[in-house]
Amino acid sequence: MSLKGETIFITGATRGIGREIALRCARDGANIVVTGKTAAPHPRLPGTIHSVAAEIESAGGKALAIQLDVREADAIAAAAKLAADTFGGIDVLVNNASAIALTGTLETPAKRFDLMFGVNVRGTFLVSQACVPYLRKAANPHILTLSPPLNMAARWFRGHVAYTMAKYGMSMCTLGMAEEFRADGIAVNSLWPRTTIATAAIEVNFPAAILKASRKPAIMADAAYAILGRDSRRATGNFYVDEAVLREEGVTDFDHYAVNPGTPLYADLFLD
């Protein structure tokens, strides 16, 4: 399996899981479209679209950096066209961009509610919508969205109903689009981690002990890479979990993915 020469469009690729997926695909010689809002260095967070593009080139891929707000429909359409014009098409879309606020109903301002629905639901829908015409022309097209299985247990809503609805909105895009575009041969799947992943989102929204009990973003990148190599006409409509995907690929040793090997891992949200 190789993604050499394929064009991978990734939202939210400036850091964390998006960046890691970009670098994993770049090692095959893929063309990576790096999108994100951060074009200049952030005072607290590492990475910009340009720094990740440079890393991609160093890893053996080709990069196109596009500053993009996934809530803006016209900007999304222009970015998809630029990506296709630059590299001759789009083979894969990774919907990674996401906003989080683990707050209760009374503690969630309208502005934060709108941000989560704008980035998570609107963004996933509009970027997918813009990329589908190009994906239809690809040999093995995939849409992979970083969102959880649709687990309707009340406990996953109780403490952060707005965030849960926003993430499940992304998953509902997977559920519906997998069937809508099945005849086109476009695989539409979701991927979610079994454990928390050591990203800025975990560092900001969870206690430090949970960050130490997390896995590195590389596990999600390796799982995404495995999914993107599967036959798009067969592997669609799935809610994958990273560890399960890698076990299917024959991986048995997961210690090197741990931030602190030997520390009991903290399970991520939405998984029983």
BATORDO-911866 format. One record per residue: residue in three letters; x, y, z of N, C-alpha, C in turn. Coordinates in steps of 0.02 Angstrom, whole numbers, always signed. Layout:
["ALA"; [X; Y; Z]; [X; Y; Z]; [X; Y; Z]];
...
//
This chain:
["MET"; [+41; -59; +0]; [+0; +0; +0]; [+44; +63; +0]];
["SER"; [+25; +111; -41]; [+61; +174; -42]; [+14; +230; -63]];
["LEU"; [+23; +289; -32]; [-15; +348; -51]; [+26; +394; -95]];
["LYS"; [+80; +369; -123]; [+124; +409; -166]; [+84; +441; -223]];
["GLY"; [+91; +506; -230]; [+58; +542; -284]; [-15; +559; -271]];
["GLU"; [-45; +533; -217]; [-114; +549; -201]; [-118; +616; -164]];
["THR"; [-173; +650; -172]; [-182; +715; -141]; [-229; +710; -82]];
["ILE"; [-203; +730; -23]; [-239; +724; +40]; [-255; +794; +65]];
["PHE"; [-318; +810; +70]; [-341; +876; +94]; [-359; +868; +168]];
["ILE"; [-324; +904; +212]; [-334; +896; +284]; [-353; +962; +315]];
["THR"; [-408; +962; +353]; [-427; +1022; +390]; [-396; +1019; +460]];
["GLY"; [-380; +1078; +487]; [-351; +1080; +554]; [-285; +1043; +557]];
["ALA"; [-241; +1057; +509]; [-179; +1017; +503]; [-118; +1050; +534]];
["THR"; [-127; +1104; +572]; [-69; +1140; +597]; [-37; +1108; +658]];
["ARG"; [-72; +1064; +691]; [-44; +1033; +751]; [-83; +969; +768]];
["GLY"; [-60; +933; +818]; [-97; +876; +843]; [-107; +820; +793]];
["ILE"; [-167; +792; +793]; [-182; +734; +752]; [-180; +752; +677]];
["GLY"; [-205; +810; +658]; [-204; +830; +588]; [-134; +833; +561]];
["ARG"; [-90; +864; +598]; [-19; +867; +578]; [+12; +798; +573]];
["GLU"; [-3; +755; +621]; [+26; +688; +622]; [+3; +647; +562]];
["ILE"; [-61; +652; +544]; [-86; +618; +485]; [-51; +645; +422]];
["ALA"; [-43; +710; +419]; [-9; +740; +361]; [+62; +712; +353]];
["LEU"; [+99; +708; +408]; [+168; +684; +404]; [+171; +610; +388]];
["ARG"; [+122; +572; +413]; [+122; +500; +398]; [+110; +488; +323]];
["CYS"; [+64; +525; +294]; [+50; +518; +223]; [+108; +545; +181]];
["ALA"; [+140; +598; +206]; [+196; +628; +169]; [+253; +579; +160]];
["ARG"; [+263; +535; +208]; [+318; +487; +204]; [+310; +439; +144]];
["ASP"; [+250; +434; +118]; [+237; +395; +57]; [+250; +435; -6]];
["GLY"; [+259; +501; +1]; [+265; +544; -57]; [+199; +572; -80]];
["ALA"; [+151; +578; -34]; [+86; +606; -51]; [+89; +682; -56]];
["ASN"; [+39; +710; -90]; [+30; +782; -93]; [-18; +801; -36]];
["ILE"; [+3; +845; +8]; [-37; +862; +66]; [-60; +934; +62]];
["VAL"; [-126; +944; +66]; [-154; +1011; +69]; [-165; +1027; +143]];
["VAL"; [-123; +1071; +169]; [-123; +1089; +240]; [-168; +1149; +250]];
["THR"; [-225; +1139; +282]; [-269; +1196; +295]; [-277; +1207; +370]];
["GLY"; [-287; +1270; +388]; [-297; +1289; +457]; [-300; +1364; +462]];
["LYS"; [-319; +1388; +520]; [-324; +1461; +529]; [-258; +1493; +548]];
["THR"; [-211; +1453; +573]; [-148; +1480; +599]; [-96; +1487; +543]];
["ALA"; [-86; +1549; +520]; [-36; +1562; +468]; [+26; +1595; +497]];
["ALA"; [+18; +1628; +554]; [+74; +1659; +590]; [+81; +1625; +658]];
["PRO"; [+141; +1624; +687]; [+150; +1589; +750]; [+101; +1612; +804]];
["HIS"; [+73; +1563; +840]; [+25; +1576; +894]; [+64; +1585; +959]];
["PRO"; [+43; +1631; +1002]; [+82; +1643; +1064]; [+85; +1583; +1111]];
["ARG"; [+35; +1538; +1108]; [+33; +1482; +1155]; [+35; +1413; +1122]];
["LEU"; [+17; +1410; +1058]; [+12; +1345; +1025]; [+64; +1338; +970]];
["PRO"; [+95; +1279; +963]; [+145; +1269; +912]; [+114; +1259; +843]];
["GLY"; [+152; +1274; +791]; [+133; +1256; +723]; [+92; +1307; +686]];
["THR"; [+108; +1313; +621]; [+69; +1352; +574]; [+61; +1311; +511]];
["ILE"; [+18; +1334; +465]; [+11; +1297; +403]; [+78; +1294; +365]];
["HIS"; [+119; +1346; +373]; [+182; +1349; +337]; [+235; +1305; +369]];
["SER"; [+237; +1302; +436]; [+286; +1258; +469]; [+270; +1185; +455]];
["VAL"; [+206; +1167; +454]; [+188; +1098; +439]; [+202; +1082; +365]];
["ALA"; [+191; +1129; +321]; [+207; +1119; +251]; [+282; +1104; +242]];
["ALA"; [+324; +1141; +279]; [+396; +1128; +276]; [+413; +1059; +302]];
["GLU"; [+380; +1037; +355]; [+391; +970; +381]; [+371; +917; +331]];
["ILE"; [+316; +929; +296]; [+292; +882; +245]; [+344; +874; +190]];
["GLU"; [+370; +930; +167]; [+421; +928; +114]; [+483; +890; +138]];
["SER"; [+503; +900; +200]; [+561; +866; +228]; [+548; +791; +234]];
["ALA"; [+485; +772; +245]; [+467; +701; +253]; [+461; +665; +186]];
["GLY"; [+463; +702; +131]; [+459; +670; +66]; [+396; +682; +27]];
["GLY"; [+351; +723; +54]; [+289; +739; +18]; [+293; +807; -15]];
["LYS"; [+238; +826; -47]; [+230; +892; -75]; [+175; +927; -36]];
["ALA"; [+182; +992; -25]; [+134; +1027; +18]; [+106; +1089; -15]];
["LEU"; [+43; +1102; +1]; [+10; +1164; -17]; [-23; +1190; +46]];
["ALA"; [-1; +1248; +71]; [-28; +1277; +132]; [-82; +1328; +114]];
["ILE"; [-141; +1319; +144]; [-197; +1364; +131]; [-227; +1386; +198]];
["GLN"; [-227; +1451; +211]; [-261; +1475; +271]; [-336; +1470; +259]];
["LEU"; [-372; +1436; +305]; [-442; +1421; +292]; [-482; +1420; +356]];
["ASP"; [-539; +1454; +356]; [-589; +1449; +408]; [-643; +1403; +380]];
["VAL"; [-653; +1344; +410]; [-699; +1295; +382]; [-772; +1314; +390]];
["ARG"; [-785; +1373; +418]; [-854; +1397; +422]; [-873; +1438; +361]];
["GLU"; [-823; +1455; +319]; [-834; +1501; +263]; [-842; +1462; +197]];
["ALA"; [-903; +1460; +172]; [-918; +1418; +114]; [-878; +1438; +51]];
["ASP"; [-874; +1502; +37]; [-838; +1524; -23]; [-763; +1508; -18]];
["ALA"; [-735; +1518; +41]; [-664; +1504; +51]; [-650; +1429; +44]];
["ILE"; [-696; +1388; +67]; [-689; +1315; +62]; [-689; +1294; -12]];
["ALA"; [-737; +1320; -49]; [-741; +1302; -121]; [-678; +1324; -158]];
["ALA"; [-652; +1383; -141]; [-591; +1408; -173]; [-531; +1365; -155]];
["ALA"; [-528; +1343; -92]; [-472; +1301; -69]; [-473; +1233; -104]];
["ALA"; [-532; +1203; -111]; [-538; +1138; -145]; [-517; +1145; -218]];
["LYS"; [-539; +1199; -250]; [-520; +1210; -321]; [-445; +1220; -328]];
["LEU"; [-415; +1260; -282]; [-343; +1272; -285]; [-305; +1206; -275]];
["ALA"; [-328; +1165; -228]; [-295; +1101; -216]; [-298; +1057; -278]];
["ALA"; [-357; +1052; -308]; [-365; +1010; -368]; [-326; +1038; -427]];
["ASP"; [-325; +1103; -435]; [-287; +1134; -490]; [-212; +1124; -481]];
["THR"; [-190; +1126; -418]; [-118; +1120; -404]; [-93; +1049; -414]];
["PHE"; [-131; +1001; -391]; [-108; +931; -391]; [-145; +885; -439]];
["GLY"; [-193; +913; -477]; [-229; +872; -526]; [-288; +834; -499]];
["GLY"; [-311; +851; -440]; [-369; +817; -411]; [-364; +813; -336]];
["ILE"; [-414; +782; -306]; [-414; +767; -233]; [-433; +694; -225]];
["ASP"; [-393; +657; -188]; [-406; +586; -177]; [-434; +572; -108]];
["VAL"; [-416; +612; -60]; [-436; +600; +10]; [-452; +666; +44]];
["LEU"; [-505; +665; +83]; [-520; +721; +129]; [-518; +695; +200]];
["VAL"; [-481; +729; +243]; [-481; +714; +314]; [-512; +773; +351]];
["ASN"; [-573; +762; +378]; [-607; +814; +417]; [-582; +809; +489]];
["ASN"; [-531; +847; +505]; [-501; +845; +571]; [-518; +907; +613]];
["ALA"; [-531; +963; +582]; [-544; +1025; +618]; [-603; +1016; +666]];
["SER"; [-594; +1040; +728]; [-646; +1031; +778]; [-636; +1080; +835]];
["ALA"; [-692; +1101; +865]; [-690; +1144; +923]; [-721; +1107; +982]];
["ILE"; [-696; +1120; +1042]; [-718; +1084; +1101]; [-732; +1131; +1158]];
["ALA"; [-784; +1115; +1198]; [-798; +1149; +1261]; [-838; +1099; +1303]];
["LEU"; [-807; +1071; +1354]; [-840; +1021; +1395]; [-877; +1055; +1452]];
["THR"; [-928; +1092; +1432]; [-966; +1133; +1480]; [-1039; +1114; +1479]];
["GLY"; [-1072; +1123; +1536]; [-1142; +1109; +1542]; [-1185; +1161; +1507]];
["THR"; [-1249; +1150; +1506]; [-1295; +1193; +1470]; [-1291; +1266; +1494]];
["LEU"; [-1291; +1276; +1559]; [-1291; +1344; +1586]; [-1223; +1378; +1580]];
["GLU"; [-1171; +1339; +1568]; [-1103; +1366; +1564]; [-1079; +1373; +1492]];
["THR"; [-1122; +1362; +1444]; [-1102; +1365; +1373]; [-1131; +1427; +1340]];
["PRO"; [-1090; +1479; +1331]; [-1115; +1540; +1298]; [-1135; +1526; +1225]];
["ALA"; [-1179; +1566; +1200]; [-1202; +1558; +1131]; [-1144; +1561; +1082]];
["LYS"; [-1095; +1604; +1096]; [-1037; +1610; +1051]; [-998; +1545; +1047]];
["ARG"; [-989; +1511; +1103]; [-953; +1447; +1103]; [-995; +1393; +1070]];
["PHE"; [-1060; +1393; +1084]; [-1106; +1346; +1050]; [-1100; +1354; +975]];
["ASP"; [-1104; +1415; +950]; [-1101; +1428; +879]; [-1033; +1407; +849]];
["LEU"; [-979; +1418; +887]; [-913; +1398; +863]; [-910; +1323; +853]];
["MET"; [-934; +1285; +902]; [-931; +1212; +896]; [-974; +1187; +838]];
["PHE"; [-1033; +1214; +830]; [-1075; +1192; +775]; [-1049; +1218; +708]];
["GLY"; [-1019; +1277; +708]; [-991; +1305; +647]; [-932; +1265; +622]];
["VAL"; [-885; +1250; +666]; [-825; +1213; +647]; [-840; +1139; +637]];
["ASN"; [-872; +1108; +686]; [-880; +1036; +685]; [-932; +1013; +633]];
["VAL"; [-992; +1040; +637]; [-1046; +1016; +593]; [-1045; +1051; +526]];
["ARG"; [-1050; +1117; +527]; [-1049; +1155; +464]; [-985; +1143; +426]];
["GLY"; [-928; +1145; +461]; [-864; +1135; +428]; [-859; +1067; +395]];
["THR"; [-875; +1014; +431]; [-872; +947; +403]; [-918; +941; +342]];
["PHE"; [-978; +967; +348]; [-1026; +962; +293]; [-1002; +1001; +232]];
["LEU"; [-981; +1063; +242]; [-963; +1105; +185]; [-898; +1083; +151]];
["VAL"; [-849; +1062; +190]; [-786; +1039; +159]; [-799; +974; +120]];
["SER"; [-838; +930; +149]; [-856; +868; +113]; [-893; +885; +48]];
["GLN"; [-941; +930; +53]; [-980; +951; -5]; [-935; +978; -61]];
["ALA"; [-885; +1018; -42]; [-841; +1048; -91]; [-794; +998; -123]];
["CYS"; [-775; +946; -85]; [-726; +898; -110]; [-756; +840; -150]];
["VAL"; [-820; +825; -139]; [-850; +767; -172]; [-844; +769; -248]];
["PRO"; [-855; +826; -282]; [-848; +825; -355]; [-779; +803; -379]];
["TYR"; [-728; +819; -340]; [-660; +798; -357]; [-648; +726; -337]];
["LEU"; [-675; +706; -279]; [-667; +637; -256]; [-699; +587; -304]];
["ARG"; [-753; +607; -336]; [-787; +563; -384]; [-741; +542; -441]];
["LYS"; [-690; +581; -455]; [-644; +567; -510]; [-583; +527; -488]];
["ALA"; [-577; +514; -423]; [-518; +480; -396]; [-526; +404; -400]];
["ALA"; [-469; +370; -400]; [-470; +297; -406]; [-491; +263; -341]];
["ASN"; [-471; +290; -284]; [-487; +259; -220]; [-503; +314; -170]];
["PRO"; [-560; +348; -179]; [-575; +408; -140]; [-601; +394; -70]];
["HIS"; [-577; +434; -23]; [-597; +426; +47]; [-614; +493; +78]];
["ILE"; [-666; +494; +120]; [-677; +547; +168]; [-670; +515; +237]];
["LEU"; [-625; +541; +277]; [-615; +515; +345]; [-626; +573; +394]];
["THR"; [-674; +564; +439]; [-692; +617; +486]; [-673; +595; +557]];
["LEU"; [-642; +639; +593]; [-621; +624; +661]; [-679; +638; +708]];
["SER"; [-721; +587; +716]; [-781; +593; +757]; [-800; +525; +785]];
["PRO"; [-839; +524; +839]; [-851; +461; +875]; [-909; +419; +848]];
["PRO"; [-913; +357; +870]; [-973; +317; +857]; [-1033; +351; +888]];
["LEU"; [-1091; +340; +859]; [-1152; +372; +884]; [-1180; +332; +943]];
["ASN"; [-1153; +347; +1001]; [-1173; +314; +1063]; [-1224; +358; +1099]];
["MET"; [-1287; +337; +1100]; [-1340; +380; +1126]; [-1353; +372; +1201]];
["ALA"; [-1307; +342; +1237]; [-1314; +338; +1310]; [-1315; +409; +1340]];
["ALA"; [-1361; +420; +1386]; [-1372; +488; +1413]; [-1310; +516; +1447]];
["ARG"; [-1267; +472; +1474]; [-1208; +498; +1510]; [-1160; +535; +1464]];
["TRP"; [-1163; +523; +1399]; [-1118; +559; +1353]; [-1146; +627; +1334]];
["PHE"; [-1207; +642; +1355]; [-1236; +707; +1343]; [-1238; +749; +1407]];
["ARG"; [-1245; +717; +1464]; [-1261; +751; +1527]; [-1214; +809; +1543]];
["GLY"; [-1150; +800; +1539]; [-1103; +851; +1561]; [-1083; +902; +1509]];
["HIS"; [-1098; +888; +1445]; [-1075; +932; +1391]; [-1119; +921; +1329]];
["VAL"; [-1183; +935; +1337]; [-1231; +920; +1285]; [-1215; +955; +1219]];
["ALA"; [-1192; +1017; +1221]; [-1178; +1054; +1160]; [-1120; +1022; +1121]];
["TYR"; [-1066; +1005; +1157]; [-1009; +973; +1125]; [-1028; +905; +1096]];
["THR"; [-1065; +866; +1134]; [-1086; +800; +1109]; [-1127; +807; +1046]];
["MET"; [-1175; +853; +1046]; [-1215; +863; +985]; [-1172; +883; +926]];
["ALA"; [-1122; +926; +938]; [-1079; +949; +883]; [-1036; +893; +856]];
["LYS"; [-1008; +851; +900]; [-968; +795; +875]; [-1012; +743; +841]];
["TYR"; [-1071; +730; +869]; [-1116; +682; +837]; [-1141; +708; +770]];
["GLY"; [-1145; +774; +763]; [-1163; +802; +697]; [-1112; +782; +644]];
["MET"; [-1048; +781; +663]; [-996; +758; +617]; [-1007; +684; +600]];
["SER"; [-1023; +645; +650]; [-1034; +573; +640]; [-1095; +560; +597]];
["MET"; [-1146; +602; +604]; [-1205; +595; +562]; [-1190; +610; +489]];
["CYS"; [-1141; +655; +477]; [-1119; +665; +408]; [-1090; +600; +380]];
["THR"; [-1051; +565; +421]; [-1023; +501; +399]; [-1079; +452; +384]];
["LEU"; [-1126; +446; +430]; [-1181; +398; +422]; [-1220; +410; +358]];
["GLY"; [-1237; +473; +346]; [-1278; +489; +287]; [-1239; +489; +222]];
["MET"; [-1180; +519; +222]; [-1142; +524; +160]; [-1114; +457; +137]];
["ALA"; [-1102; +412; +183]; [-1079; +345; +163]; [-1130; +312; +117]];
["GLU"; [-1193; +320; +134]; [-1246; +291; +92]; [-1258; +333; +30]];
["GLU"; [-1256; +399; +38]; [-1269; +444; -19]; [-1218; +434; -74]];
["PHE"; [-1155; +423; -56]; [-1102; +419; -107]; [-1074; +349; -116]];
["ARG"; [-1110; +299; -91]; [-1088; +230; -98]; [-1082; +211; -172]];
["ALA"; [-1130; +231; -212]; [-1130; +213; -283]; [-1073; +247; -321]];
["ASP"; [-1047; +302; -293]; [-990; +337; -324]; [-924; +305; -305]];
["GLY"; [-926; +257; -259]; [-864; +225; -237]; [-824; +267; -188]];
["ILE"; [-855; +317; -158]; [-821; +359; -109]; [-831; +329; -40]];
["ALA"; [-777; +310; -7]; [-781; +285; +61]; [-790; +345; +108]];
["VAL"; [-837; +339; +153]; [-848; +391; +204]; [-849; +356; +272]];
["ASN"; [-799; +371; +313]; [-791; +337; +377]; [-773; +388; +431]];
["SER"; [-781; +366; +494]; [-758; +405; +551]; [-704; +366; +587]];
["LEU"; [-661; +402; +623]; [-608; +372; +663]; [-607; +407; +731]];
["TRP"; [-601; +367; +785]; [-600; +395; +852]; [-550; +355; +893]];
["PRO"; [-517; +388; +942]; [-468; +352; +982]; [-499; +314; +1041]];
["ARG"; [-470; +257; +1057]; [-492; +220; +1116]; [-473; +257; +1180]];
["THR"; [-414; +289; +1178]; [-390; +327; +1236]; [-387; +401; +1219]];
["THR"; [-379; +442; +1270]; [-366; +512; +1255]; [-299; +518; +1219]];
["ILE"; [-293; +568; +1177]; [-233; +580; +1137]; [-201; +645; +1161]];
["ALA"; [-135; +643; +1169]; [-98; +700; +1196]; [-95; +757; +1145]];
["THR"; [-147; +798; +1146]; [-151; +857; +1102]; [-165; +918; +1144]];
["ALA"; [-164; +976; +1113]; [-179; +1038; +1149]; [-249; +1037; +1178]];
["ALA"; [-296; +1005; +1143]; [-365; +1002; +1168]; [-369; +964; +1234]];
["ILE"; [-331; +910; +1240]; [-329; +873; +1303]; [-293; +913; +1357]];
["GLU"; [-239; +945; +1338]; [-200; +984; +1386]; [-241; +1041; +1416]];
["VAL"; [-283; +1072; +1375]; [-322; +1129; +1397]; [-385; +1108; +1436]];
["ASN"; [-417; +1054; +1414]; [-483; +1036; +1440]; [-484; +981; +1492]];
["PHE"; [-427; +950; +1505]; [-425; +895; +1553]; [-369; +907; +1603]];
["PRO"; [-372; +874; +1661]; [-318; +879; +1710]; [-252; +852; +1682]];
["ALA"; [-196; +875; +1710]; [-130; +854; +1687]; [-120; +779; +1691]];
["ALA"; [-151; +747; +1740]; [-144; +675; +1749]; [-172; +637; +1689]];
["ILE"; [-224; +664; +1657]; [-253; +631; +1599]; [-208; +638; +1538]];
["LEU"; [-175; +695; +1532]; [-127; +703; +1477]; [-72; +650; +1483]];
["LYS"; [-49; +639; +1544]; [+4; +589; +1555]; [-20; +518; +1544]];
["ALA"; [-86; +508; +1547]; [-115; +441; +1537]; [-142; +433; +1467]];
["SER"; [-118; +473; +1421]; [-142; +473; +1352]; [-92; +440; +1305]];
["ARG"; [-113; +430; +1244]; [-69; +406; +1191]; [-49; +464; +1146]];
["LYS"; [+4; +454; +1108]; [+28; +505; +1062]; [-15; +507; +998]];
["PRO"; [-18; +564; +964]; [-57; +569; +903]; [-37; +519; +849]];
["ALA"; [+23; +491; +853]; [+46; +444; +802]; [+0; +384; +794]];
["ILE"; [-34; +363; +848]; [-78; +305; +842]; [-137; +320; +797]];
["MET"; [-163; +381; +801]; [-218; +401; +757]; [-194; +407; +685]];
["ALA"; [-133; +432; +676]; [-106; +439; +609]; [-96; +371; +577]];
["ASP"; [-70; +323; +614]; [-59; +256; +587]; [-125; +222; +570]];
["ALA"; [-175; +232; +613]; [-241; +203; +599]; [-272; +236; +537]];
["ALA"; [-267; +302; +532]; [-294; +337; +474]; [-260; +313; +410]];
["TYR"; [-194; +306; +413]; [-157; +282; +355]; [-181; +213; +333]];
["ALA"; [-194; +169; +380]; [-218; +102; +363]; [-287; +105; +330]];
["ILE"; [-330; +148; +356]; [-398; +154; +327]; [-395; +182; +256]];
["LEU"; [-353; +232; +245]; [-349; +264; +179]; [-322; +217; +126]];
["GLY"; [-288; +164; +147]; [-263; +115; +99]; [-313; +61; +81]];
["ARG"; [-370; +61; +114]; [-421; +9; +101]; [-463; +27; +40]];
["ASP"; [-492; -24; +11]; [-534; -16; -48]; [-595; +26; -31]];
["SER"; [-602; +83; -64]; [-655; +129; -47]; [-725; +101; -61]];
["ARG"; [-729; +53; -105]; [-795; +24; -121]; [-816; -29; -71]];
["ARG"; [-770; -49; -28]; [-785; -100; +22]; [-786; -71; +93]];
["ALA"; [-740; -26; +107]; [-732; -1; +175]; [-765; +67; +182]];
["THR"; [-831; +67; +192]; [-867; +130; +198]; [-923; +123; +250]];
["GLY"; [-941; +180; +281]; [-995; +180; +330]; [-975; +153; +397]];
["ASN"; [-910; +155; +412]; [-885; +127; +475]; [-867; +181; +526]];
["PHE"; [-876; +164; +590]; [-852; +206; +644]; [-794; +169; +676]];
["TYR"; [-735; +183; +649]; [-675; +147; +670]; [-648; +174; +736]];
["VAL"; [-615; +130; +774]; [-578; +149; +834]; [-505; +132; +820]];
["ASP"; [-460; +179; +837]; [-390; +174; +816]; [-357; +107; +834]];
["GLU"; [-363; +86; +896]; [-330; +24; +917]; [-358; -36; +880]];
["ALA"; [-423; -39; +869]; [-454; -95; +834]; [-429; -98; +762]];
["VAL"; [-423; -40; +729]; [-397; -38; +661]; [-327; -67; +657]];
["LEU"; [-284; -47; +703]; [-215; -70; +701]; [-209; -143; +720]];
["ARG"; [-253; -168; +763]; [-253; -240; +778]; [-271; -279; +715]];
["GLU"; [-318; -253; +676]; [-336; -285; +613]; [-276; -287; +566]];
["GLU"; [-232; -238; +573]; [-172; -235; +530]; [-114; -276; +559]];
["GLY"; [-126; -310; +614]; [-75; -354; +643]; [-33; -323; +698]];
["VAL"; [-49; -262; +719]; [-11; -230; +773]; [-32; -260; +840]];
["THR"; [+16; -278; +881]; [+3; -306; +947]; [+36; -267; +1003]];
["ASP"; [+88; -229; +987]; [+124; -191; +1038]; [+106; -117; +1031]];
["PHE"; [+74; -91; +1082]; [+51; -21; +1081]; [+89; +23; +1131]];
["ASP"; [+138; -6; +1165]; [+173; +32; +1217]; [+207; +95; +1191]];
["HIS"; [+234; +92; +1130]; [+271; +149; +1104]; [+225; +209; +1088]];
["TYR"; [+160; +197; +1087]; [+113; +252; +1075]; [+98; +291; +1140]];
["ALA"; [+112; +262; +1197]; [+95; +292; +1261]; [+140; +351; +1277]];
["VAL"; [+112; +404; +1305]; [+152; +460; +1328]; [+198; +437; +1384]];
["ASN"; [+171; +397; +1429]; [+209; +368; +1484]; [+197; +292; +1487]];
["PRO"; [+237; +253; +1450]; [+226; +180; +1449]; [+222; +152; +1520]];
["GLY"; [+173; +109; +1530]; [+162; +79; +1596]; [+109; +113; +1637]];
["THR"; [+93; +176; +1619]; [+40; +212; +1654]; [-28; +189; +1627]];
["PRO"; [-75; +172; +1671]; [-143; +153; +1647]; [-173; +207; +1603]];
["LEU"; [-200; +188; +1547]; [-225; +235; +1498]; [-295; +260; +1516]];
["TYR"; [-309; +323; +1496]; [-374; +353; +1509]; [-417; +346; +1447]];
["ALA"; [-475; +314; +1455]; [-520; +303; +1398]; [-550; +368; +1374]];
["ASP"; [-557; +375; +1308]; [-586; +435; +1281]; [-662; +435; +1289]];
["LEU"; [-692; +492; +1274]; [-764; +499; +1278]; [-800; +457; +1226]];
["PHE"; [-863; +442; +1240]; [-910; +411; +1193]; [-900; +337; +1181]];
["LEU"; [-852; +305; +1215]; [-841; +234; +1206]; [-858; +197; +1271]];
["ASP"; [-900; +146; +1266]; [-917; +106; +1324]; [-861; +58; +1342]];
//
